[in-house]
Amino acid sequence: MFTGLIREIAKVESFLDGKLTLLSSYKPKIGDSIAVNGVCLTVTDVANGKFSVDVAKETKAIVPKEKFQNMVHIEPAMQMGDRFEGHIVQGHIDTIGEVIDIKSSKDGVDFFIKVEPKYISYIVPKGSITIDGISLTVNSVYKDSFRLTIIPHTMQETLIKNYKIGTKVNIETDMFARYIEHILEHKSKTNNPTWQEIDAINMSY
């Protein structure tokens, strides 16, 4: 589990045969979970000033290769007792979005991101969303896109400052939106789910 608060911007040293090696001041342990641009990955090697993670074939099929190139956001998994900020992030990418417009506003910079229409139901105005591992708040939702207002601090401290029209982004929608839809869909099929069925739904998250 993650919070969507970026710990560091790391540099990609190499990405070959599913092995991603990052140059970073953060030193994890082998077996640790770490989010790279919002993707939960497992640390397999640690060396002086760098570490490696394995990227599965399924992940490579979903996430564009450029999200594992140049500079990337990293966040280690939460530990018991950590202060909770941001929102609950699983590190599971739901879809890939595309920046279609960028406009300056009085509060920061507005980014308009297009997604497949079927994911819009999981994106709620004033709700949470994760973009390349960053916990953000949705401002407006449209038919096949949504708007984020990025404040100056976030622009300065993340790679969002480099985004342009056409930039692809990893998107994890809000877990609770998916959770609620799953329950409602299940209920519509069974009319009156049993407590055992509800427990089974809970265990799937």
C-alpha positions in Angstrom: 0.0 0.0 0.0 1.2 3.5 -0.8 0.0 7.1 -0.2 0.7 8.8 -3.5 3.3 11.1 -1.9 6.5 11.0 -3.9 9.7 10.4 -1.9 12.2 11.0 -4.7 12.7 11.4 -8.4 15.1 8.7 -9.5 17.1 8.3 -12.7 16.7 5.2 -14.8 20.1 3.6 -15.4 18.8 0.8 -17.6 15.7 -1.2 -18.5 16.6 -4.5 -20.2 14.7 -7.8 -20.4 12.2 -6.7 -17.7 14.9 -5.6 -15.2 14.6 -1.9 -14.3 17.6 -0.4 -12.6 17.3 3.0 -10.9 19.9 5.4 -9.5 18.6 6.7 -6.2 19.7 8.0 -2.8 16.9 5.8 -1.3 18.3 2.4 -0.3 15.6 -0.3 -0.1 16.0 -3.9 1.0 15.6 -6.9 -1.4 11.9 -7.9 -1.4 10.6 -4.4 -0.6 7.7 -3.1 -2.6 8.3 0.3 -4.2 6.1 2.3 -6.6 7.8 3.5 -9.8 5.6 6.1 -11.5 2.7 4.5 -9.6 3.5 0.9 -10.5 4.0 -1.4 -7.5 7.2 -3.4 -8.1 9.5 -5.6 -6.0 13.1 -4.9 -5.3 15.4 -7.7 -6.6 18.9 -6.2 -6.3 20.5 -3.5 -4.2 23.9 -1.9 -4.9 25.7 1.3 -3.9 23.5 4.2 -5.0 21.1 2.1 -7.1 18.6 -0.8 -7.0 16.7 -3.0 -9.4 13.1 -4.1 -9.8 11.5 -6.7 -12.1 8.8 -5.6 -14.5 6.4 -8.4 -15.4 5.3 -9.0 -19.0 1.7 -8.1 -18.1 2.9 -4.7 -16.7 4.9 -4.0 -19.8 1.9 -4.8 -21.9 -0.1 -2.1 -20.1 2.4 0.6 -19.1 4.1 2.5 -22.0 7.9 2.0 -22.1 8.5 5.7 -21.7 7.2 5.5 -18.2 10.3 3.5 -17.3 12.8 5.8 -19.0 14.8 8.9 -18.0 13.4 10.2 -14.6 10.7 8.5 -12.6 8.8 9.1 -9.4 9.4 6.6 -6.6 7.6 5.9 -3.3 8.4 3.0 -0.9 5.4 1.1 0.5 3.9 2.3 3.8 5.1 0.6 7.0 3.0 0.0 10.1 2.9 3.1 12.1 3.7 5.5 9.3 1.9 8.8 9.2 -0.9 8.5 6.6 -1.2 11.3 4.1 -2.3 11.4 0.4 -4.8 8.6 -0.1 -4.9 4.8 -0.3 -2.9 3.8 -3.4 -2.5 0.1 -4.4 0.1 0.6 -7.1 -2.2 -1.1 -9.7 -2.5 0.8 -12.9 -6.1 0.9 -14.2 -5.5 2.7 -17.5 -3.2 5.0 -19.4 -4.3 8.6 -19.9 -3.1 11.3 -22.3 -2.6 15.0 -21.6 -4.8 16.8 -24.2 -4.7 20.4 -22.9 -2.7 22.5 -20.4 -3.9 25.9 -19.2 -2.6 28.3 -16.6 -5.0 29.3 -13.9 -5.0 31.6 -10.9 -4.4 28.6 -8.5 -1.8 26.8 -10.6 -1.8 24.9 -13.9 -4.8 23.0 -15.2 -4.1 19.7 -16.9 -6.9 18.0 -19.0 -6.4 14.2 -19.3 -8.2 11.9 -21.6 -9.1 8.4 -20.7 -11.3 5.6 -22.1 -14.9 6.5 -21.3 -15.4 3.3 -19.4 -13.1 4.6 -16.6 -14.9 7.9 -16.1 -17.3 6.3 -13.7 -14.4 5.7 -11.3 -13.2 9.3 -11.5 -15.2 11.5 -9.1 -15.2 15.4 -8.9 -13.2 16.4 -5.8 -12.2 12.7 -5.4 -8.7 11.2 -5.4 -6.8 9.9 -8.3 -3.2 8.8 -8.8 -1.2 10.1 -11.8 2.2 8.5 -12.3 2.2 7.7 -8.6 1.1 11.2 -7.4 -1.9 11.6 -5.2 -4.1 14.3 -6.7 -7.6 15.7 -6.4 -9.9 15.7 -9.4 -11.5 19.1 -10.2 -13.8 18.4 -13.0 -15.0 15.3 -14.9 -16.2 15.3 -18.5 -17.4 12.6 -21.0 -14.0 11.1 -21.7 -11.6 13.4 -19.7 -11.0 15.1 -16.4 -9.2 18.2 -15.1 -6.6 18.6 -12.5 -5.3 21.8 -11.0 -1.6 21.4 -10.1 -0.4 23.8 -7.4 3.1 25.4 -7.8 4.7 23.2 -5.1 3.6 20.0 -6.8 4.8 21.4 -10.2 8.2 22.2 -8.7 8.6 18.9 -6.8 7.4 16.4 -9.4 7.8 15.5 -13.1 4.5 17.1 -13.9 6.4 20.2 -14.8 7.7 18.3 -17.9 4.3 17.1 -19.1 3.2 18.3 -22.6 0.2 17.8 -24.7 0.4 14.1 -25.8 2.3 13.0 -22.7 1.0 9.5 -21.5 0.4 9.0 -17.8 -0.2 6.0 -15.6 -3.6 6.3 -13.9 -4.9 4.5 -10.8 -8.5 5.4 -10.0 -9.8 5.7 -6.5 -10.0 2.3 -4.8 -13.3 3.1 -3.1 -15.0 4.1 -6.3 -14.1 0.7 -7.7 -15.1 -1.0 -4.5 -18.6 0.6 -4.5 -19.2 -0.2 -8.1 -18.3 -3.8 -7.5 -20.7 -4.1 -4.6 -23.6 -2.4 -6.6 -22.9 -4.6 -9.7 -22.9 -7.7 -7.6 -26.0 -6.7 -5.7 -27.9 -6.0 -9.0 -27.1 -9.6 -10.1 -28.0 -11.3 -6.9 -30.6 -8.9 -5.5 -29.9 -9.8 -1.9 -26.3 -10.8 -1.4 -25.6 -12.9 1.7 -23.0 -11.9 4.4 -20.7 -14.6 3.0 -20.9 -13.0 -0.4 -20.2 -9.5 1.1 -17.2 -11.0 2.9 -16.0 -12.5 -0.3 -16.2 -9.1 -2.0 -14.3 -7.5 0.9 -11.5 -10.1 0.6 -11.0 -9.2 -3.1 -9.6 -5.7 -2.1 
